[in-house]
Amino acid sequence: MSSRALADPELEQRRLAALRAVRQLGDPVLRIPASEVTVFDDALREEIARMELIMDEANGAGLAAPQLGALRRVLVYRVRDEDRPRALVNPTLAWASDETEVDAEGCLSIGEIVVDVPRAVAVRVEAWDAEGEALTVEAEGFEARVIQHELDHLDGILIIDRTTKEQRRQALRELRSQA
């Protein structure tokens, strides 16, 4: 999920370089459900560190492993600049509020396109950390939105699948015109 805009030319160059590592709409890996992680080792921790670096460099609020071509159920996110990134391994949605909210979302895998997406206002997610320790995340507002967005990536779902047909058509037109 994309985050804030940048004005610094050097940071913009780093953002564009990081985005080159992110798979884009049309890449079939983005549509394939990811597999569960079974081994919690140094390789997993290195993958998570790489994901966090790319997410930060790309100026994103979250990133899922399939966006980097790895079909593994791993996501990272950070909702505030001052927070440490958080990794969720094999996350599952345990509960979502009945209350939903529609808000604009962007995606590192869909260029500069922003569409309105309905999401549950609050969620509870069961997952493991990079060390294999079980954890529960209860989130609301923007954090809940980011987690749901990245969970969708793990299931091969993109924001254009969650928006209205008209916004989907408009987004695809914009993408074609940018190509």
Secondary structure by P-SEA (a helix, b strand, c coil): cbbbbbccaaaaaaaaaaaaaccccccccccbbbbbbccccaaaaaaaaaaaaaaaaacccccccccccccccbbbbbccccccbbbbccccccccccbbbbbbbbbcccccbbbbbbbbccbbbbbcccccccbbbbbcaaaaaaaaaaaaaaacccccccccaaaaaaaaaaaaaac
